[in-house]
């Protein structure tokens, strides 16, 4: 296993390839990233982007192929119904919040959630943090209400509302890598090898810079040196787009967010493209339907994918389909609706005899007031008090552990949708 290929030529220069597989992979990677790519920033200086990417190819990887292979083996057990996947963390990491205190708080809440799930659910829990790289965010519009370029995460620009701050700056990719490296050091120190890291496969200039090649054979693939697990979001899952083509080349476990517009036939196409060898746990399908649609939209998708013979991980993101604007103007989610979507997700899988394999949630160990409800009783009037997220609202520590209790009850068959509304 080696970096693919080393500078000076880098991944796009076959002249520096070390074996025939490098040339084949270079060509395929070049073809993949040349496809239409949604949600990419408009860099003002392409030459500066190329220089930053070349510099990134010389940095140390954040994760190792051996660690990623370890996660792949554990996700295979999830796909077989022998374990449960807990994935969570900040919606968007920021450079300012990349402090040991914040990282420890988020790792701590994941640990508490894992303990609840393990103790009550009776299955081993695989924990993946949204950490050490979740710096890029897809956005609905290219400009904000003031006409400025929209904030796309600290890896691209600043949230400060000025034209200079919002202009995409490729040097931020180097800062993101440095911050991610620091965060991974904390994960390794306190996670004892039991927590993996993940982020959305979004900013392709960053993702293509730090890669490993796994051999010289015709089946050679690339492994990201930036994260153990990468997922493709709802806005970038176009079958003909660059993100799917990029993910096809990866040896990493891959996730795809699937919203209510995904048909059973489209879901099977994702499976066949991203899991061609039918490896259990290679692909995670993350449903994010909304609490009012999950019971109707998800069953035919699960049935058709299951009939294809592939063993995917079925994961529920109960957050994004339940986002709304509060009366006082804050983007928020209500705990009750999050719980109801999870209840529907479990009902679907119990009814079909398939394994509800995991949850993917935006949470923080901080005492924020961003999501409504829960036993802590956050109301709309509470939202301004500690609304700190850089993008989407997160469950606070108390709400997160309460949610883990709900999921544990659902895993054991004791929980029902009737729990929603307890606040």
RAPENOR-V322620 format. One line per field, one symbol per residue. ss: DSSP state (H for helix, E for strand, L for the rest). psi: psi as a letter, one per 30 degrees, with the letter a starting at -180 (. if undefined). Layout:
ss: ???
psi: ???
This chain:
ss: LEELLLLLLLLLLHHHLLLHHHHHHHHHHHHHHLLLLLLLLLLLLHHHHHHHHHHHLLLLLLLLHHHHHHHHHHHHHHHLLLEEEEEEELLLLLLLLLLHHHHHHHHHHHHHHHHHHHHHHLLEEEEEEELLLLLLLLLLLLELLLLLELLLLLLLLLLLLLHHHHLLLLLHHHHHHHHHHHHHHHHHHHHLLLEEEEEELLLHHHHLLLEEELLLLLLLLEEELLLLEEEELLLLLLLLLHHHHHHHLELLEEEEEELLLLLHHHHHHHHHHHLLLLLLLLEEEEELLLLLLHHHHHHHHHHHHHHLLLLLEEEELLLHHHEEELLLLLEEEEHHHHHHHHHHHHHHHHHHLLLLLEEEEEELLLLLLLLEELLLLELHHHLLLLLLLLLLLLELHHHHHHHHHHHHHHHLLLLLHHHLLLL
psi: klkklllfeafgjffgkfleeeeeeeeeeeeefflkjlgklikfjeeeeeeeeeeefflklelleeeeeeeeeefeeeeggflkkjklakeklleegileeeeeeeeeeeeeeeeeeeeffgkkkkkkkilhfifkkllflflafgglkkkglffealfkileeefkkjfffeeeeeeeeeeeeeeeeeffhgfkllllkjejeeeeffjlkkgaglfgklkkkgflekklklefggkegleeeeeeffkflkklkkjaffkleeeeeeeeeefhfghkkfekkjjkifkfffefeeeefeeeeeefffkjlkjkkjgeefgklklfggkklkkeeeeeeeeeeeeeeeeffgljjflljljllflilieklalffhkleffefehjfkfdlklkleeeeeeeeeeeeeeeggfllffekgf.
